[in-house]
Amino acid sequence: FVLSKTMLFLCERRFQEANPLLQQISPDIENWVVSYQHLGQAVAGQQKEYLQMFYLVLQVCYYLMVGQVKSVKAVLKQLQQSIQTITAPDWPVDADLSRSREADQFIWMPREHLCVLVYLVTVMHSMQAGFMEKAERYTDKAIVQISKLKTHTDSPILSTFHVMLVEHMIQCRLVMGNKTKAVSELGILTKLLSSNSLLLSRHRAQLHTLLGLYAMSMNCMEAAESQLNAALRTSKERELWTFANLNLAIVYLRQSRNSDFMALLDRISPDQLPSSSHCMKAAAYYIHGLQAFFSSQYGESKRYLRETLKMANAEDLNRLTSCSLVLLGHIFLSLGNA
């Protein structure tokens, strides 16, 4: 019950309420076998493993949602070890576990689906940490697994996982400069969404955002602005809304539209950011540093970039670290020339 309540809090982005519950339930799961040994060592051990999987998935999602890429590493490794345990040949099939009393059943999700979910959160972590090739590898593995499972069952959650994997892969291709693959996967994403009205309603804003990012990569700033504004109109998620605003700010900077950038200031100020994400806040500092650089306010730019580097280094946000160091190099070059 506590784990399900935590999941609801995470879905509603109520992180301050979710985190204490995760801390509270951990000892109970750890002592599960001792507390429920009357069920038999084997059954209690299997129940503990499924509860542990549920707990670890929630903890990984919590860290990723608040942008703490470094903090999640140990938990993600533990989750990957757990999935290896329950997918081992000697592990009982789900049907055997569900023969026990209904009150004793703890199969939160079929293990084949859990396997895809672990691939997905690994892709999400790799993307945030800047490990693009690793993200590509795990996406390929996950999509192969989804294709196999869909020959036996057409579960809605598999379609959701597929959409999320393709969304992350498009971002990955754009970061790596592979625009041909990005536009091809945008076509795949559009096809997946157009065949499912529920998925389309839930992922319309993400599609607009990705189209905006692709347009930015092609230097089509008017199209990028149009798509990002469409994302802002259709998004109900605070994190996506913030992400779209940060990218819209970059569009305005690249077009030297300083008045439009200033109009966005309240939405992208690091101190007033509606997002709870460490990563988003670090990105906001970077964009302010970029704006100060374009305005030749080099001292101000360095101040913002130092904040970016401090936050990026604290959580291994490698892409932001690289971008900040490059921009600092340009600043020192400009000061040298001056």
N, C-alpha and C positions, 0 to 999 in steps of 0.2 A: 504493500500500500504506500509506504514512504517513497519507494523508488518511482512508482507511478505518479505520485504527487510532484516529485522532483522533475519528472519528465514534462508535466503540464507547466510547471514554473519556467522551465527552459523554453518551451514552445511560446510562452507569453513574454519571454525576455526578462523575467523577474529573477535576475541573477543573485541579488542579495538575499533572496528567500531560498533559492535552490542550493546555494553553497553550504549553508549550515546543515541542511538535511543530508547532503552527501557526507559531511563529516560525521554526523550523528549515526548514520546507518552502517558505516564501515566496520566497527567492532562487532556488530551483530552478525554480519556476513562472515567475518573471520572466525567467529566461534560457533558457526552454524552446525558443524558436524558434532561437536560436543553437546550442544543444546538439544539436538534432535537425534541422538544416537539410538533412541528407542525405535526409530524407523528402520534401523539397520545401517551399518557403516557405508555400504555401497550406495543405497538410495540417498542418504543424507549428503554423501560426497558429491553425487550427481546433481542434487538440488543446489548445493553450494556453488557448483561450477556455473550453472545457468544464472543464478542470482548474481554471481561475480561478474559474468559477462554483461548483464543488464547494468550493473553499477559502473563498470569500467567504460561502457559505451556512453553513459550519461556524463561521466567525469571528463572523458575525452571531448565530448561535444561542448561541455561547459568551457573548458580551456580554449577550444578553437573559437567559440562564439565571442569570448572576451579578448581574443587576439593574443593569447599567451602561448606562443609557439614553442618556446623553450621549456616551459613548465609542463607541457603535455607529454614530452618525450618518454619519460619513465612509465607513465600510465599507458601510453599507446603501445609500448613494448610489452607490457604485461597483458594487454588486450590481445595482441598478436600471438602471445604464448598460449592464452586461454583458448583461442579459436583453433590452434593446433591440437590442443587436448581434446576438444569435443568433436573434431573431425577425424581423429585417429581411428584406424580400423577396429580397435577393440572397444570403442565407446558404444554404449547401447543406442539403438535407433530410437528416434523420438516416440515411435508407437509403443515401444516397451516401457518407456518412462511414463507415458500417459495412462498406463493401466492401473496406476496407484489411485488412491482416493482423490477425488477432484480437488479437495482443499490442499492436497499435498503436491499438486502439479505446478511446476515453475518453468514451463517452456514458454518463455516470453516471445520467441520467434523461432521458426524452424532453423536448424543449424546451417542449412544451405543458404538461407537468406542472411543469416548472421555473417556468413563468410563474405558475401557481397558487401554487407554493411561495413565490415572491417576494412575491406579494400577501399571503400568510399572515404572513410575518415582518414585513411592513410594518404589518399590522394589529396584531400583537403589540407592535411598537415604539410605535405610536400610542397603544395602550391604556396602556402603562406610562408614557408621557410625558404622558398626559392630553389627547391630541388626539382626542376622541371622534367628531367629525364626519368626520375623515379616516379613522378606523377603519371607520366605517359605509360610506363611499364605496368603500374598497378591498375590504370584505367583499362588497358588492353585485357589484363587478366579478369577484371570484374565483368567486362562486357561479354567475354567468352563464356563466363559462368552464367550470366543472365540469359544468354542465348540458349544454353543447355537446359536451364530450368524452365524456360518458356515453352519448350517442346512438350513438357509434362503438365504445366499449370500456367494460367495467365493471371498471376497475382498482381493486383494494382500497385503493391509496394515495389515490385520489381521494375515496373514502368517508371515510378518516381525515382528510384535509384539510377536507372538508365539516363533519365533526363538530367539529373544532378551531375552525373559523371561526364556527360557530353558538355554541359555548361562549364565545368572546370577545365575540360580539355581544350575548349575554344580559348579560354583565357591563357592557358599554357602555350598554345600555338602562337597567340599574339605576342606574348612576352618573348618567345624564342624567334619571332620574326617570320614565322611560317604562315603567311597570309593565305596561301592557296589551300592548305589543310584547314585553316580556320573557317574560310568561307564554305568549304565543303561540309564541315561539321555544323555550321550554322544551318545549312540545308537539311541535314539529318535532324537537328533539333526542331526546326520548323515542322518537319514531317511528323515527328513524335508528338508534338503538341497539337497539331491540327487534327490528329486522329483521336484525341481525348479532350473533350470540352472542359472537364474538371482540371486536368493538368494545365491546359491553356490558361484558364482563369487564374491559377495559382502561380504560373511562371511567365505570364505575359510581361511583367515589369523586368524580369531577368533577361528575357529575349530582347527587349528594347535596349537594355543596358549593354548587352553583348554586341548588338548591331552598332550602338554608339561607339564602343571601343574599337570595333573593326573600322568604322568610318574614320576615327582618329588616326588609326595606324596607316590609313590610305591618304591622310591629309585632307579629307573631305569634311571640313569643320562645320559647314552648315548642316550637313546630314547628321553629323555627330551631335550637334546641339539639339536638333529636332528629336532624335531618338532618346537622348538623355532626358529631355523635357517630358517626352511620352512616358518614360520610366518613372519620373517623379509624379506624374499624374495618376499612374496606375498602381504604384507601389504602396503596400500597406505595412511594409517592414522597415523599421527604423534604420537597420544596418544598411540595407540596400539603398534607401533614401539618402543616407549620408555618403555612401560610395558614389552614387550618381552625381550628387552635388560636388564632391571633390573632383570628379572627372570633368564636370561642366566648368569648374574653376580653371582647370588646365586648358580647356578649349578657349576660354576667354583670354587667358594669358598668351596663348599661341597666336591669337588674333589681335593682340595689343588692345583689348577692350577693357581698359582699366576701370571705367565707371560700372560696367556690368559685373566685373570681378568684385568691386567694392559693395555692390548691392547683395552679393552672396555672402558677405563677410560673417553675418550673424549665424549663418548655417554651417560655416566651416571653421569657425574660430576654435582652436584646440581647447580653450577654457570653457566654451559653451556647447561643445559638440554633443548632439543628442545620443550619439552612439556610446556604448559601454566598452567598445573594443580598444584595447591597447594599441593594436595595429593601426586602426583608423586614426587615432589621436596622433600617432607618430607620423602618419601620412599627411595629416593636416598641418603639422609643423613644417614638413618638407615643402608643401605647396606655398605656405607663407614665405618660406625662405626663397623659393623660386620667384615669387612675385617681387620680393625685395631686391633680388639680383637683377631682374629685368628693369627695375626702377633705379638701378645703380646705387642702392642703399646697402653697400657691402657689409658694413658693421651689423646692421639689423639682420641681413641674410645669414651671416655667420652665427648670430645668436639663435635663430630658429633652427639652423642645421645642426648646431651642437645639441639642442634638445632632441632632434630627430635621431641623431647618432646615439645619444644616451639611451633613449627608449628602444631603438632598434637593436643595439648591442645587448641590452638586458634580456631580450626575448628571441635572439637569433633571427631577426628579420633581415635576411641577407640582401634582398633586392633593395630595400630602403637604405641599408648601409652603403651599398655600392653607388646608388644614385646620389646620395648625400656627399660621398667622398669625391665623386666626379664634379659635382657642382662647386664644392669647396675648392677644388683644383682650379676651376674657371675663375673663381673669385680671387684667388691668390695671383693668378696670371694677370687678371685685369688690374689688380692693385700694383703688380710689378710694372706693368706697362704704363700705369698712371705716374 
